[in-house]
C-alpha cells in the first residue's frame, strides 16, 4: 500500500473514531459518569499518554511570550470546547452533534474575518447565512422527544459553542504549530487542561463507582481517552505528512454520515425530516463558505 493510500486510511480511521464517539460517549452519560467528570477523565488520560510519548521526542524550550497563547489554547481547545460538547451530548442526540460540528469551517471563517481581517466575499457570506439557518432550524424545530435527550434545543446550542470554541482554538494554535512540535504542544495543553478542569469535573468524577464499573463502561471510557483523544490526533498528524490540510478538512463531512450510521445501528438515535433538511442546509452553507475561487487560466 502506497503512502497516499495509508494517509487516506488514517484520515478515514480518525473520522470513524469521531463518528463512533458520538454514540459511545452518549451511552455513558449521565448514569455512569457526568459530562464534566468525563472530560476530567479524558484530559487526564490524554495528558498521561502525551507525556509518555514526549519521552521519545527532544525537549523544547518554550518562550515566555507564548505562555498566554498556550493557556488560551488549553482553555478553548481542551476545556470549553470539550465540556460544551459532552454536556450538549448529554442533553441532545448523537446525530444532532455530528451535524452541528460540521459548522466548524463556517465559524472558523467568521472568526478569521473578525480577528485576522480575512476578506469574505458575497458567496461566502451567503454560505454562512445558509449554514447558520440550518443550525437554527435544528435548534428550534429539531427537538423530537427522546427519553435520553432531556433538553435538545439547549444541547444543540452547546454544540455551537463547542464548534465556535474549537474554531477559535485553531486560530490561536496556528502560530504555535510553526514554532514547536505537536507532541510538545499537546502535553502542555492537556496538562493545563487537567488543572483547569479539576475544579469543574472533580465532583462528578469522584461520584463514579470506579470499583464496580462494568466492563462495557470501562472499554467505552478507554475508547474515548485513547481513541477519540489520542489516536485520532496521531492519525491526522500522520495523514498531514502526505495530504494537504484542505483534504484532511474535507473528512469532517464524513463524520455525520458515520455518526448517523453508528447511532442507528446501536439504536441510540434516529433520523427525522427536520434533521435531514437542517443537514442539507448546513452542508450547503459549509460548501459555499469554504469554496475557493479558481485562478484564471
C-alpha positions as CSV (number, residue, x, y, z in Angstrom):
1,X,0.0,0.0,0.0
2,X,1.5,3.4,-1.0
3,X,1.9,6.4,1.3
4,X,-1.1,8.3,0.0
5,X,-3.4,5.3,0.4
6,X,-2.1,4.8,4.0
7,X,-2.7,8.6,4.7
8,X,-6.3,8.4,3.4
9,X,-6.8,5.3,5.5
10,X,-5.5,7.1,8.6
11,X,-7.8,10.1,8.0
12,X,-10.8,7.8,7.4
13,X,-10.0,5.9,10.6
14,X,-9.9,9.2,12.5
15,X,-13.3,10.2,11.2
16,X,-14.7,6.7,12.0
17,X,-13.5,7.1,15.6
18,X,-15.0,10.5,15.9
19,X,-18.3,9.2,14.4
20,X,-18.4,6.3,16.9
21,X,-17.6,8.6,19.8
22,X,-20.9,10.4,19.5
23,X,-22.8,7.3,20.3
24,X,-20.4,5.6,22.8
25,X,-19.9,8.8,24.9
26,X,-23.6,9.5,24.9
27,X,-24.3,6.0,26.3
28,X,-22.2,6.7,29.4
29,X,-23.8,10.0,30.5
30,X,-25.1,10.8,33.0
31,X,-25.8,7.3,34.5
32,X,-22.2,6.1,34.6
33,X,-20.4,9.4,34.7
34,X,-21.4,13.1,34.4
35,X,-20.2,15.1,31.4
36,X,-17.7,17.3,33.3
37,X,-16.3,14.3,35.2
38,X,-15.9,12.5,31.8
39,X,-13.9,15.5,30.5
40,X,-11.6,15.4,33.5
41,X,-11.1,11.7,32.9
42,X,-10.5,12.4,29.2
43,X,-7.9,15.1,29.6
44,X,-6.1,13.4,32.5
45,X,-5.7,10.2,30.5
46,X,-4.6,12.1,27.4
47,X,-2.1,14.1,29.4
48,X,-0.5,10.9,30.8
49,X,-0.3,9.4,27.3
50,X,1.1,12.5,25.6
51,X,3.7,13.0,28.4
52,X,4.8,9.3,27.9
53,X,5.1,9.9,24.2
54,X,7.1,13.0,24.8
55,X,9.9,10.9,26.3
56,X,10.7,9.7,22.8
57,X,11.0,13.3,21.4
58,X,13.6,16.0,22.1
59,X,12.6,18.6,24.8
60,X,11.9,22.1,23.6
61,X,12.2,25.4,25.5
62,X,9.0,27.5,25.5
63,X,9.3,31.2,25.0
64,X,7.7,33.1,27.9
65,X,5.9,35.4,25.4
66,X,3.9,32.3,24.2
67,X,2.6,31.5,27.6
68,X,-0.7,33.4,27.3
69,X,-1.4,31.8,23.9
70,X,-0.7,28.3,25.2
71,X,-3.1,28.9,28.1
72,X,-5.7,30.2,25.7
73,X,-5.4,27.2,23.5
74,X,-5.9,24.9,26.5
75,X,-9.0,26.9,27.6
76,X,-10.7,27.0,24.2
77,X,-9.4,23.6,22.8
78,X,-9.4,21.3,25.9
79,X,-11.8,22.9,28.4
80,X,-14.6,25.0,27.0
81,X,-14.7,23.0,23.7
82,X,-14.8,19.6,25.3
83,X,-17.1,20.4,28.2
84,X,-19.7,22.0,25.9
85,X,-19.6,19.1,23.6
86,X,-20.1,16.4,26.3
87,X,-22.7,18.5,28.1
88,X,-24.5,19.1,24.8
89,X,-24.3,15.3,24.0
90,X,-25.9,14.5,27.4
91,X,-28.8,16.9,26.6
92,X,-29.2,16.3,22.9
93,X,-28.5,13.4,20.5
94,X,-25.5,11.9,18.6
95,X,-26.9,12.8,15.1
96,X,-27.5,16.4,16.1
97,X,-24.0,16.7,17.5
98,X,-22.4,15.2,14.3
99,X,-24.4,17.6,12.1
100,X,-23.7,20.8,14.0
101,X,-20.0,20.0,14.3
102,X,-19.7,20.5,10.5
103,X,-20.4,24.2,11.1
104,X,-16.8,24.5,12.4
105,X,-15.4,25.7,9.0
106,X,-18.1,28.3,8.8
107,X,-17.4,29.6,12.3
108,X,-13.7,29.5,11.5
109,X,-14.3,31.7,8.5
110,X,-16.3,34.2,10.7
111,X,-13.6,34.3,13.4
112,X,-10.9,34.7,10.8
113,X,-12.7,37.7,9.3
114,X,-13.1,39.2,12.8
115,X,-9.6,38.5,14.2
116,X,-7.3,38.0,11.2
117,X,-9.1,40.5,8.9
118,X,-9.5,38.0,6.1
119,X,-11.8,39.1,3.3
120,X,-15.2,37.4,3.0
121,X,-16.9,37.6,-0.4
122,X,-20.7,37.6,-1.2
123,X,-20.6,33.8,-1.9
124,X,-19.1,33.1,1.4
125,X,-21.5,35.4,3.2
126,X,-24.4,33.6,1.6
127,X,-22.8,30.2,2.7
128,X,-22.5,31.5,6.2
129,X,-26.2,32.5,6.2
130,X,-27.4,29.2,4.8
131,X,-25.3,27.2,7.3
132,X,-26.4,29.2,10.3
133,X,-30.0,28.9,9.1
134,X,-29.6,25.1,9.1
135,X,-28.2,25.2,12.7
136,X,-31.1,27.5,13.8
137,X,-33.6,25.1,12.2
138,X,-32.1,22.2,14.1
139,X,-32.1,24.2,17.4
140,X,-35.7,25.5,17.1
141,X,-37.5,22.6,15.4
142,X,-35.4,19.5,15.8
143,X,-36.5,18.8,19.3
144,X,-38.1,15.3,18.9
145,X,-38.8,14.0,22.4
146,X,-36.4,11.3,23.5
147,X,-36.1,9.8,27.0
148,X,-32.2,10.2,27.0
149,X,-32.2,13.7,25.5
150,X,-33.8,15.9,28.2
151,X,-33.1,19.3,26.5
152,X,-32.4,19.0,22.8
153,X,-32.5,22.8,21.9
154,X,-30.1,23.7,24.7
155,X,-27.8,20.8,23.8
156,X,-27.7,22.0,20.2
157,X,-26.8,25.5,21.4
158,X,-23.9,24.0,23.4
159,X,-22.7,22.2,20.2
160,X,-22.5,25.6,18.5
161,X,-20.5,26.9,21.5
162,X,-18.3,23.8,21.2
163,X,-17.7,24.4,17.5
164,X,-17.0,28.1,18.0
165,X,-14.5,27.4,20.7
166,X,-12.7,24.8,18.6
167,X,-12.6,27.3,15.7
168,X,-11.1,29.9,17.9
169,X,-8.6,27.3,19.2
170,X,-7.5,26.6,15.6
171,X,-6.8,30.3,15.0
172,X,-4.8,30.6,18.3
173,X,-2.8,27.5,17.8
174,X,-1.6,28.3,14.3
175,X,1.5,30.4,15.2
176,X,2.5,27.8,17.9
177,X,2.4,24.9,15.4
178,X,5.1,26.7,13.4
179,X,7.4,27.0,16.4
180,X,7.0,23.8,18.4
181,X,6.5,20.1,17.8
182,X,3.0,18.8,18.1
183,X,3.8,16.5,21.0
184,X,5.3,19.3,23.0
185,X,2.2,21.4,22.5
186,X,-0.2,18.6,23.3
187,X,1.5,17.6,26.5
188,X,1.4,21.3,27.7
189,X,-2.2,21.8,26.5
190,X,-3.5,18.7,28.3
191,X,-1.6,19.3,31.4
192,X,-3.1,22.8,31.7
193,X,-6.5,21.3,30.8
194,X,-6.2,18.9,33.8
195,X,-5.5,21.7,36.2
196,X,-8.4,23.9,34.8
197,X,-10.9,21.0,34.6
198,X,-10.1,19.7,38.1
199,X,-12.5,22.0,40.0
200,X,-15.1,21.8,37.2
201,X,-15.3,18.0,37.0
202,X,-14.0,16.6,40.3
203,X,-17.4,16.3,41.9
204,X,-18.8,14.2,39.1
205,X,-15.5,12.3,38.7
206,X,-15.5,11.4,42.4
207,X,-19.1,10.2,42.3
208,X,-18.3,7.4,39.9
209,X,-18.3,3.9,41.4
210,X,-14.9,3.1,40.0
211,X,-14.5,-0.2,41.8
212,X,-17.7,-1.7,40.4
213,X,-17.8,-0.4,36.8
214,X,-19.0,-2.9,34.3
215,X,-16.6,-3.9,31.5
216,X,-18.9,-2.3,29.0
217,X,-18.4,1.1,30.6
218,X,-14.6,0.6,31.1
219,X,-13.9,-0.1,27.4
220,X,-16.0,2.8,26.3
221,X,-14.2,5.2,28.6
222,X,-10.9,3.8,27.3
223,X,-12.0,4.3,23.8
224,X,-12.8,8.0,24.4
225,X,-9.5,8.6,26.1
226,X,-7.1,6.6,23.9
227,X,-9.1,6.6,20.7
228,X,-11.0,9.8,20.4
229,X,-8.4,12.0,22.2
230,X,-5.1,10.5,21.3
231,X,-5.3,8.1,18.4
232,X,-7.3,10.5,16.2
233,X,-4.7,13.1,16.7
234,X,-1.9,10.8,15.8
235,X,-3.8,9.5,12.7
236,X,-4.4,13.1,11.5
237,X,-0.7,14.0,12.1
238,X,0.3,11.0,10.0
239,X,-2.1,11.9,7.3
240,X,-0.9,15.5,7.2
241,X,2.5,14.3,6.2
242,X,1.1,13.2,2.8
243,X,-2.2,15.0,2.4
244,X,-3.0,18.7,2.3
245,X,-4.8,20.4,5.2
246,X,-7.8,21.1,2.9
247,X,-8.0,17.4,2.1
248,X,-7.9,16.5,5.8
249,X,-10.5,19.1,6.5
250,X,-12.9,17.5,3.9
251,X,-13.1,14.4,6.1
252,X,-15.2,16.4,8.6
253,X,-18.1,15.7,6.2
254,X,-17.7,12.0,6.7
255,X,-18.4,12.3,10.4
256,X,-22.1,12.9,10.3
257,X,-22.5,10.0,7.8
258,X,-20.6,7.6,10.1
259,X,-22.1,9.0,13.3
260,X,-25.6,8.6,11.9
261,X,-24.9,5.1,10.8
262,X,-23.4,4.1,14.1
263,X,-26.2,5.8,16.1
264,X,-28.9,4.0,14.1
265,X,-27.1,0.6,14.3
266,X,-26.6,1.0,18.0
267,X,-30.2,2.1,18.5
268,X,-29.4,5.3,20.3
269,X,-30.8,7.8,17.8
270,X,-32.9,8.1,14.6
271,X,-33.3,10.3,11.5
272,X,-36.1,12.7,11.0
273,X,-37.2,15.0,8.1
274,X,-36.2,18.2,10.1
275,X,-32.7,16.8,10.8
276,X,-32.2,15.9,7.1
277,X,-33.3,19.3,5.9
278,X,-31.1,21.0,8.5
279,X,-28.1,18.8,7.5
280,X,-28.6,19.7,3.8
281,X,-28.6,23.4,4.7
282,X,-25.5,23.2,6.9
283,X,-23.6,21.1,4.3
284,X,-24.6,23.6,1.5
285,X,-23.5,26.5,3.7
286,X,-20.2,25.0,4.6
287,X,-19.5,24.1,0.9
288,X,-20.3,27.7,-0.3
289,X,-18.4,29.4,2.5
290,X,-15.3,27.3,2.1
291,X,-15.2,27.2,-1.6
292,X,-12.1,28.6,-3.2
293,X,-12.0,30.7,-6.3
294,X,-10.2,29.2,-9.2
295,X,-7.3,31.2,-10.6
296,X,-7.9,32.4,-14.1
297,X,-6.2,30.4,-16.8
